[in-house]
Amino acid sequence: MAKFANAATVPVHDPSVVIVYKDANGNSYPSNYATGSRTKYYYIFGTQVGAAYSRDMINWTAFTPSFSINGTTTNNYYQIVKSEADYAEHTTLDKVKENLWAPDVIYNKALGKWTMYFSLSGNEFKSSIILFTSSKIEGPYEKVGSVVHGGFTNSTTSIGRTDYAKMTGTSTVDDRYLDNSGKWDNTYAVSCIDPSVLYDETGKLWLVYGSWSGGIFLLKLNEQTGLRDYSYNYGLGNSPVWNGNRLRFDPYMGVHIAGGYYVSGEGPYIRYLKDANGIGYYYMFISMGFYSPEGGYTMRVFRSSTIDGQYTDVTGDNAVFDRYIFNYGNNTQYGMPIMQNYKYNWWNMASVSQGHNSVLSDEDGSAYIVYHTKFDNGTIWHNVEVHQIFFNENGWPLAAPFEYRVGFGLTKSKHSKEEITGRYSVITHNSVDYAKLKSNLEEEMYVNADGTLTGAYSGTWTYNFAFGKHYITLTTNAGTFKGVVCEQLMDGLSARTVAFTAMNSNNERCLWGYKRTNTATIATTNYRGESLIVGDRQYSLTWDDYNRFNKQSVSGDFEIEYLFDNYTQASENWHNWAIAIKTSSETWHLRADAWSVGTFTGATVNHTYTWEWSHFKDVYKNKKVRLKVSRIGTSINIFSYVDSVLVYSCTSANAPMNEVDVYLGGETCYLDVKKISVAQLGAREVVGTTNEDGTYTVPFNSVKGNTTSVSGDFELVYIFNNYHNPVSIDYWDNYILRAISGSSTMLIRADAYAMDVFGSLAYSYDWNWNNFVSIMTGGHVELRISRSGSTILYKAIITSRDGDVYNYQVIQTGAPRTPMSFGFTGEESMQDFFVVEKISSEGSDIVTGKTKSQNILSATNVYSFEKVLYVNAADSGELEIYNVEGKSFGRIKYNKGLNQIYSLSEGFYLIGGIKIIIF
């Protein structure tokens, strides 16, 4: 069941979630101690006494809460709730346990105890909601009393009828609760199950309850006892109140906030949440349909500014019905369905019938929806899932496309257009033929650099960072979807991706999308000095002189990045760089001034740019340009940056997918090229495997990834995420680098240890071993391997999920000079690879021979960072280089502006009278 990968889940039906803090003695509290010494847990409680706890809402451990009678622990559920069980006509402990449904647990501040509200469902609607209390979250829970009942009639004496008399002052059950035969009328009267309890923003305690039948009701509870507040004045009198044909209030059942007339709707849950703008509402979640896999069960959302309503959905529809309506399946008019049956391509079964959720508002302001889901595999198996909730700019909650994972969600930094642009798989949460277990499947959509959408949806898109709110708007042929952009970890793959979740308010549909993942295998060449000039200094380059352009032949999905200095006299707008992409029969020639000379048959080209045309000639004139050409499927996207600022992007939609030649050139200009990176975008490489329970138990060195061969002096870069086994505390359960020379393989572990060593290794690192496991759990690793002669440097920069950065370095001396290859394996871990890059260099920044006159005064700033020397100059010139012994061994030439020099080996230098360290 690959659907379950990456989480130790549990089959708790109707899960209700609560935060618990525990001390060293196992005592449980609703909050942490001032010193932060208590440990935080998440507990869920469900039907038939199911329960579980977790430290992270990912890996759950099942347990059974205990109960007691007069202080003596027992599991005789019949005796525990005997009066309510007799009323429900259940006479055995098994029958009682079978009908103990959907509890909710909350800490009662006045009682100083955990309070559990359990519903006991009975025959002919003879149901009760019962209060239990405990000093500890696991129990034992002792019964306090019943809160409210349903199903009572005038024909028998019962606890329900007794409670009715206490509330209304009469033991005669009013005819409105009864049908023509004198039985409980379930089109008006409540089905007394599915409790949820909350404090409102003024501190009042409320019970929300009900299922189908007469609908969902709200009762005021006594804060001191946790039981019903019989004295509370709702301000609605002592008789039923109607708004037209909508029941507003019943003296016994309470305030009517949803349903009625036996329309579907159960598992109500209300939580006060503030949206991204700090505006708060009471959000009510109700599950409509039947809870079976083929029952069309969906979670719907309404909201109100006050706890007692009225609650309306995103289109303004009232949650209270004025007549019977078939309100599930194909009818999604009432309540926003936050998700419906769906299946990702790599799952072997679909997620169906999601429902009976609770909602957690964590201390940091984040919110989560906790629900059970079932599957299209012919069974009634179910498990708990948790998705983070985000808010769109209209203040409506949206579920993240994938299950919650620590450290994933809304990023602190803005997403670049490059990050968002690409090929997406999208799932539209439409109504489906639920009776046949159909589900919504993936479709392909392109989010293009020019701000357009093509594929499953056509239209436009915009993104607004909005101080970390990450709003996205998709204006499509099917309506406007408003949502958020988030970072997600894909269920079952442990692959990181950019995703979005959005809502079309008009037709009440949610849309999920994730950017398809790949591993970029890159060949990068750095050009030192002036070793690659496109054109000449006489500006004689003509627009179609492709023989003088730089040519790269590519196929499939690719990405080419160029760094160059764009030299031009800028007499005309088109006297700048240009890109030409050629098939065997057609050419798309794109100029820097957003003009196409020829396009591909059937393709459409659109441009976006930041400049004013009156100042365009200054945009690229003698500037440093980073140009990226990317093809994903049928979209070719081009991004142009000047001094690291995106100034221009362009998309050719419906472009050819066959092999092409990409030419970098221009007209009446010349380009001093500093770097060309050619990336093949292939399937995401993952090393390791994931179990259904979310653990990584692959044995040591048993799964090996691809290898990359190198020779001579080389530089090799790997960028990946490392996932440590969540149930392990062993340092070595992480990535292992394989260094292969001939028949020998050396294994270098992440925890500064190696096996089968050749040569000598020296380690250095700056982490604390006490938090090493947490650093490597989802840690982002950039590993750079470089060889100079017989010395190999392995330098890793590790960024933990909380953003802290650590350094790990291994220096291998006496290393082989022969060809080698590198790859990865691991132990009880998994690695998700984004980049594998081989870096080479041509030319040199260093000029040897007779020293020429220098223009040192023009070098306004000389400094270094890691392996790069920077010269920020007011004019062009040369600088003498001296080693640590004071001996001159060459010069560097630099141009006006910021120059980056890569040719210096590690060591100490004196350059322009300044001591420089290259490391």
Summary of the structure (lengths in Angstrom):
residues: 919
radius of gyration: 33.3
end to end distance: 48.5
largest distance: 115.3
contacts: 3178
relative contact order: 0.07
helix: 8%
strand: 48%
